[in-house]
Amino acid sequence: MRSLKVSDVMWNHIEPIRYGTPLTKVVKTLLHNHVTGLPVVDEHRHVLGFISEQDCIHALLVSSYHCEGDPIVDDVMFRKPLTISPEMSVVDLAQNLGAGKPKVYPVVDHGKLLGIVTRTAILAELARTGCGLELPRYASAED
């Protein structure tokens, strides 16, 4: 389990969001792929930002209320997303997950997007290999 790397569990079949994409198309992509967010990239797959469902909800509410038309991802995305290396240990990533942490991490090598890792993928891998985990033993009253 310790030797399992992010590259072993990342998803690379989902297309990232391109810079300049209308937000309504972003929402369709998120819903179609069943993810809560995706990296935003340029034409060379360099990560420029990250867009989440929460970002989209807020922006669409505001633009609908003010009749401002369809916003684009550039105006809404988070510009400094946390990225991870494909060589990072799955165990190390799992230990860093928690409240307030991203649910989706862009996997980047030399500035270029390779794929994403979701909490769901980490959970599935931990469940799959669960019998190999060593759990701490606690002393019982009978010891």
Backbone torsions as a table, in degrees:
resi	resn	phi	psi	omega
1	MET	NA	-42.3	-179.2
2	ARG	-59.4	-31.2	-176.4
3	SER	-83.3	-7.6	179.5
4	LEU	-68.3	129.0	-177.3
5	LYS	-106.9	161.8	176.8
6	VAL	-54.9	-39.4	-179.5
7	SER	-60.1	-22.5	179.5
8	ASP	-77.7	-21.4	-176.1
9	VAL	-120.8	-1.4	-177.5
10	MET	-73.1	156.0	175.6
11	TRP	-99.5	126.3	177.1
12	ASN	-120.9	11.8	-179.5
13	HIS	-93.7	-7.4	-178.2
14	ILE	-95.9	127.0	177.6
15	GLU	-73.0	134.7	176.8
16	PRO	-72.8	172.6	177.8
17	ILE	-86.3	132.5	177.8
18	ARG	-86.5	142.0	175.1
19	TYR	-53.6	134.5	179.8
20	GLY	94.0	-0.3	-177.6
21	THR	-74.2	134.5	174.9
22	PRO	-61.6	145.1	-175.5
23	LEU	-63.5	-32.9	178.5
24	THR	-63.4	-35.1	176.8
25	LYS	-71.4	-36.5	176.4
26	VAL	-58.9	-46.9	-179.3
27	VAL	-60.1	-44.3	178.7
28	LYS	-60.4	-40.4	179.5
29	THR	-65.8	-44.8	178.3
30	LEU	-60.2	-47.0	-178.3
31	LEU	-65.7	-42.1	-179.2
32	HIS	-62.8	-37.8	-177.0
33	ASN	-92.9	-1.3	178.4
34	HIS	55.7	46.1	176.2
35	VAL	-125.2	155.4	-178.1
36	THR	-90.6	-6.3	178.1
37	GLY	-176.7	162.3	-179.8
38	LEU	-145.2	153.2	174.9
39	PRO	-70.2	152.4	175.1
40	VAL	-108.0	128.9	-174.1
41	VAL	-127.4	162.7	171.9
42	ASP	-90.4	-172.2	-176.8
43	GLU	-66.9	-14.9	178.7
44	HIS	-103.3	11.4	179.5
45	ARG	67.9	22.5	171.6
46	HIS	-77.3	132.1	-178.2
47	VAL	-74.0	121.7	179.3
48	LEU	-104.8	-21.8	-177.3
49	GLY	-178.1	-166.3	-179.3
50	PHE	-146.8	139.8	179.1
51	ILE	-124.3	132.6	-178.6
52	SER	-117.5	167.4	174.6
53	GLU	-56.5	-43.4	-178.6
54	GLN	-60.1	-43.4	177.0
55	ASP	-59.6	-43.3	-178.2
56	CYS	-66.3	-43.7	-179.6
57	ILE	-57.6	-51.1	-177.9
58	HIS	-61.3	-48.0	-177.3
59	ALA	-64.4	-40.8	-179.9
60	LEU	-70.0	-36.2	174.7
61	LEU	-60.9	-47.7	-178.7
62	VAL	-64.7	-47.0	-177.6
63	SER	-67.7	-33.9	177.2
64	SER	-68.8	-42.7	-179.1
65	TYR	-62.8	-41.0	-177.2
66	HIS	-94.2	3.7	-179.2
67	CYS	51.3	48.2	-175.9
68	GLU	-93.2	0.3	-177.0
69	GLY	86.3	-171.2	-175.6
70	ASP	-84.3	113.6	176.4
71	PRO	-68.2	164.4	175.7
72	ILE	-109.9	159.4	-174.2
73	VAL	-58.8	-32.4	-177.9
74	ASP	-57.8	-34.5	-176.4
75	ASP	-80.5	-15.0	-170.0
76	VAL	-116.9	-27.7	-172.1
77	MET	-63.1	154.5	172.0
78	PHE	-82.2	127.0	-169.6
79	ARG	-89.8	-7.6	-179.9
80	LYS	-130.3	67.4	-177.5
81	PRO	-72.5	152.8	172.4
82	LEU	-75.3	127.3	176.9
83	THR	-118.7	159.8	179.7
84	ILE	-131.2	160.8	179.8
85	SER	-87.3	148.3	175.7
86	PRO	-65.7	-18.3	-179.0
87	GLU	-87.4	-7.8	-178.9
88	MET	-63.1	142.0	177.9
89	SER	-70.7	137.1	176.4
90	VAL	-61.2	-37.3	179.0
91	VAL	-63.5	-44.1	178.7
92	ASP	-62.4	-42.9	178.2
93	LEU	-63.4	-45.5	-179.1
94	ALA	-60.1	-37.5	179.8
95	GLN	-69.6	-21.8	179.5
96	ASN	-92.5	-7.3	178.9
97	LEU	-74.0	144.3	178.8
98	GLY	177.2	-175.4	-179.8
99	ALA	-59.3	136.4	178.9
100	GLY	82.1	-2.0	178.6
101	LYS	-96.3	156.8	179.6
102	PRO	-60.7	154.3	175.5
103	LYS	-96.1	-17.8	179.3
104	VAL	-133.6	131.3	178.7
105	TYR	-117.7	127.3	171.1
106	PRO	-69.6	135.3	176.7
107	VAL	-100.3	119.5	-170.5
108	VAL	-126.6	139.9	173.7
109	ASP	-131.1	121.6	-177.7
110	HIS	53.0	41.1	175.9
111	GLY	82.5	-7.0	-178.0
112	LYS	-105.2	139.3	-179.8
113	LEU	-70.9	129.3	175.0
114	LEU	-103.3	-33.0	-176.8
115	GLY	175.2	-164.0	177.1
116	ILE	-133.8	155.3	171.7
117	VAL	-122.9	131.3	179.0
118	THR	-110.0	160.3	174.0
119	ARG	-59.2	-34.7	179.5
120	THR	-61.3	-42.7	179.5
121	ALA	-65.4	-39.9	177.8
122	ILE	-64.6	-46.6	179.4
123	LEU	-59.8	-44.7	-179.9
124	ALA	-61.9	-40.8	-179.5
125	GLU	-69.1	-40.7	177.5
126	LEU	-63.8	-39.6	178.8
127	ALA	-67.3	-39.2	-178.7
128	ARG	-65.2	-40.0	-176.8
129	THR	-103.4	13.9	-173.5
130	GLY	-53.9	-34.8	-177.7
131	CYS	-68.4	-15.0	178.3
132	GLY	-88.9	-6.0	-179.5
133	LEU	-77.3	138.4	175.4
134	GLU	-94.0	117.2	179.5
135	LEU	-96.9	145.3	179.8
136	PRO	-65.4	145.1	177.7
137	ARG	-99.9	133.5	179.3
138	TYR	-107.6	142.6	179.0
139	ALA	-69.2	137.0	177.8
140	SER	-97.3	172.6	-179.8
141	ALA	-66.2	-19.7	-177.4
142	GLU	-85.7	-12.0	-177.9
143	ASP	-76.5	NA	NA
